[in-house]
Amino acid sequence: MDQKNKPLEQRSYHFEVRAEESEAGNIITGRPIVYNSRTDLGWFDEIIEPGALNNTDLTDVRFLVNHDTSKIPLARSRRNNGNSTMQLTTDNDGLGIRVTLDTENNSEARALYSAVQRGDISGMSFMFGIRDEEWENLDSDHPTHHIRDISTVVEVSAVTFPAYESTEINARSKEALDNARSAVETARQQGAPSVETDDLELLKEKAKILGGF
């Protein structure tokens, strides 16, 4: 499939989100994308590889609550310039955000800041495109999806119910599970490249010999 025509992906994780006060106003900080964190998506594990953001288009990224595009964005990063109300940082750990909320004039911003401060909202989600990916152990019941290159990030959200936590899935929606299953089935049908397939087969054969079966 042409990379330009690939649908955008959406992931939600239970990662730390913090609220703080500064001279600039009320701030929310968090890390929506973390490298080398194995996440169980139900039908497969997923790992975002270090460097996946090296060539990512971050020129226009909105900050929402629960991906609600019918509401006005609470912040926005435009080319990550100094006037942007959301600052993005890519480093060796992944993607960090710093959001300046207009809690004085926006009641939804006030409500979000309070919820994060109280610990009632503790999840973040992001919508992104994939330029390069690889599958490992597609012949198993639970393969691993390696994301090697993220093409674009278009939106980041604070979420009430993180669809996926870093070690297990909580409050999983049927749509999220169906999308995960569809991704595995599509990869298998298209014969997506699998990592270390030959090594895996050798290990299986060695296990049979050593185990006496």
C-alpha positions as CSV (number, residue, x, y, z in Angstrom):
1,M,0.0,0.0,0.0
2,D,1.2,3.5,-0.9
3,Q,2.5,5.2,2.3
4,K,0.6,8.3,1.4
5,N,-2.7,6.4,1.3
6,K,-2.2,4.6,4.6
7,P,-4.8,5.5,7.3
8,L,-3.7,7.3,10.4
9,E,-3.2,5.3,13.5
10,Q,-4.3,6.1,17.0
11,R,-2.8,5.0,20.3
12,S,-3.7,5.8,23.9
13,Y,-1.4,5.0,26.8
14,H,-1.4,5.4,30.6
15,F,1.6,7.7,30.9
16,E,2.3,10.4,33.5
17,V,0.6,13.7,32.8
18,R,1.5,16.6,35.1
19,A,-0.1,20.0,35.9
20,E,2.0,22.9,37.0
21,E,1.8,26.7,37.4
22,S,4.4,29.1,35.9
23,E,4.7,32.7,35.0
24,A,3.3,31.8,31.5
25,G,0.1,30.4,33.0
26,N,-1.2,26.9,33.8
27,I,0.9,24.2,32.2
28,I,0.3,20.6,31.4
29,T,3.4,18.4,30.5
30,G,3.5,14.8,29.4
31,R,5.1,12.3,27.1
32,P,2.6,10.8,24.6
33,I,5.3,8.8,22.7
34,V,7.8,6.6,24.5
35,Y,10.5,4.6,22.8
36,N,11.2,1.0,23.6
37,S,8.1,0.5,25.6
38,R,6.5,-2.8,24.8
39,T,2.7,-2.3,24.9
40,D,0.1,-5.1,24.7
41,L,-2.6,-4.1,22.2
42,G,-4.6,-7.3,22.6
43,W,-3.8,-9.0,19.3
44,F,-0.1,-8.0,19.3
45,D,2.6,-6.2,21.2
46,E,3.9,-2.9,19.8
47,I,7.2,-1.2,20.2
48,I,8.1,2.3,18.9
49,E,11.7,2.1,18.1
50,P,14.3,4.7,19.1
51,G,14.7,7.3,16.3
52,A,11.2,6.8,14.9
53,L,10.6,10.5,15.2
54,N,13.8,11.6,13.5
55,N,12.0,12.5,10.2
56,T,8.5,13.1,11.5
57,D,6.3,16.0,10.3
58,L,5.4,17.9,13.4
59,T,4.5,21.2,11.6
60,D,0.9,21.4,12.8
61,V,-0.2,19.4,15.9
62,R,-3.4,20.1,17.9
63,F,-4.0,19.3,21.5
64,L,-7.6,18.0,22.3
65,V,-9.4,16.2,25.0
66,N,-10.6,12.6,24.1
67,H,-10.0,13.3,20.4
68,D,-13.1,15.4,20.3
69,T,-12.6,17.3,17.0
70,S,-16.0,19.0,17.4
71,K,-14.4,21.1,20.2
72,I,-12.0,24.0,19.9
73,P,-8.4,22.8,20.4
74,L,-7.0,23.7,23.8
75,A,-3.6,24.3,22.3
76,R,-1.7,24.0,19.0
77,S,1.9,23.7,17.9
78,R,2.6,25.4,14.6
79,R,6.1,24.6,13.4
80,N,6.9,24.5,17.1
81,N,7.7,28.2,17.2
82,G,7.9,30.3,20.3
83,N,4.3,31.6,19.8
84,S,2.8,28.1,19.8
85,T,0.6,27.2,22.8
86,M,2.0,23.7,22.7
87,Q,5.8,23.0,22.6
88,L,7.0,19.7,21.3
89,T,10.3,18.1,22.3
90,T,11.9,15.0,20.6
91,D,14.8,13.4,22.5
92,N,16.3,10.0,23.2
93,D,13.1,8.9,25.1
94,G,10.5,9.9,22.6
95,L,8.1,12.9,22.3
96,G,7.4,15.3,25.2
97,I,4.8,18.1,25.2
98,R,4.4,21.2,27.2
99,V,0.9,22.8,26.9
100,T,0.0,26.3,28.0
101,L,-3.7,26.4,28.9
102,D,-5.9,29.4,28.8
103,T,-7.7,28.6,32.1
104,E,-8.8,32.2,32.5
105,N,-10.9,32.4,29.4
106,N,-11.7,28.8,28.6
107,S,-13.8,26.7,31.0
108,E,-12.8,23.4,29.3
109,A,-9.1,24.3,29.8
110,R,-9.9,25.0,33.5
111,A,-11.7,21.7,33.8
112,L,-8.8,19.8,32.2
113,Y,-6.2,21.4,34.3
114,S,-8.1,20.6,37.5
115,A,-8.6,17.0,36.4
116,V,-4.9,16.5,35.7
117,Q,-3.9,18.2,38.9
118,R,-6.3,16.0,40.9
119,G,-5.1,12.8,39.1
120,D,-8.5,12.2,37.5
121,I,-7.0,12.2,34.0
122,S,-3.8,10.3,33.6
123,G,-3.7,9.2,30.0
124,M,-2.4,10.6,26.7
125,S,-3.2,9.6,23.2
126,F,-1.8,10.6,19.8
127,M,-2.8,10.2,16.1
128,F,0.0,9.5,13.7
129,G,1.1,8.0,10.4
130,I,3.6,5.2,9.8
131,R,6.3,5.4,7.2
132,D,8.2,2.2,8.1
133,E,7.2,-0.8,10.2
134,E,8.1,-4.4,10.7
135,W,6.4,-7.4,12.1
136,E,8.0,-10.1,14.2
137,N,6.6,-13.7,14.7
138,L,3.6,-13.2,12.5
139,D,3.1,-16.9,12.6
140,S,2.5,-16.8,16.3
141,D,-0.7,-16.1,18.3
142,H,0.7,-12.8,19.5
143,P,3.2,-11.2,17.1
144,T,5.2,-8.0,17.7
145,H,4.8,-4.8,15.7
146,H,7.9,-2.6,15.4
147,I,7.3,1.0,14.4
148,R,10.5,2.3,12.9
149,D,9.5,5.6,11.3
150,I,6.6,7.8,12.2
151,S,5.7,10.0,9.2
152,T,3.5,12.5,10.9
153,V,1.8,13.4,14.2
154,V,-1.4,15.4,13.7
155,E,-3.0,15.4,17.1
156,V,-2.4,14.7,20.8
157,S,-5.1,14.3,23.4
158,A,-5.6,14.0,27.1
159,V,-7.9,11.0,27.5
160,T,-10.2,10.0,30.3
161,F,-9.9,6.2,29.6
162,P,-6.5,5.2,28.2
163,A,-7.2,2.4,25.8
164,Y,-3.9,0.9,26.4
165,E,-1.6,0.9,29.4
166,S,2.2,0.3,29.1
167,T,1.9,-3.3,30.5
168,E,-1.8,-4.2,30.1
169,I,-5.0,-3.1,28.4
170,N,-7.6,-1.4,30.5
171,A,-11.1,-0.2,29.4
172,R,-10.5,-1.5,25.9
173,S,-13.1,-0.4,23.3
174,K,-14.4,-2.9,20.8
175,E,-13.3,-0.6,18.0
176,A,-9.7,-0.5,19.3
177,L,-9.6,-4.3,19.5
178,D,-11.1,-4.7,16.1
179,N,-8.5,-2.3,14.6
180,A,-5.6,-4.3,16.3
181,R,-6.9,-7.6,15.0
182,S,-7.3,-6.1,11.5
183,A,-3.7,-4.8,11.5
184,V,-2.4,-8.3,12.2
185,E,-4.6,-9.9,9.6
186,T,-3.6,-7.3,7.0
187,A,0.1,-7.8,7.7
188,R,-0.3,-11.6,7.4
189,Q,-2.2,-11.3,4.1
190,Q,0.4,-8.9,2.6
191,G,3.3,-10.9,3.7
192,A,4.8,-8.1,5.8
193,P,8.5,-8.6,6.5
194,S,9.1,-10.5,9.7
195,V,12.1,-10.0,12.0
196,E,14.4,-12.9,12.8
197,T,12.1,-15.5,11.3
198,D,15.0,-17.9,10.5
199,D,16.4,-17.5,14.0
200,L,13.0,-18.2,15.5
201,E,12.6,-21.5,13.6
202,L,16.1,-22.6,14.6
203,L,15.3,-22.0,18.3
204,K,12.1,-24.0,17.9
205,E,14.0,-26.9,16.4
206,K,16.7,-26.7,19.1
207,A,14.0,-26.7,21.8
208,K,12.4,-29.9,20.3
209,I,15.8,-31.7,20.3
210,L,16.8,-30.6,23.8
211,G,13.3,-31.3,25.1
212,G,13.2,-34.8,23.6
213,F,10.0,-34.2,21.6
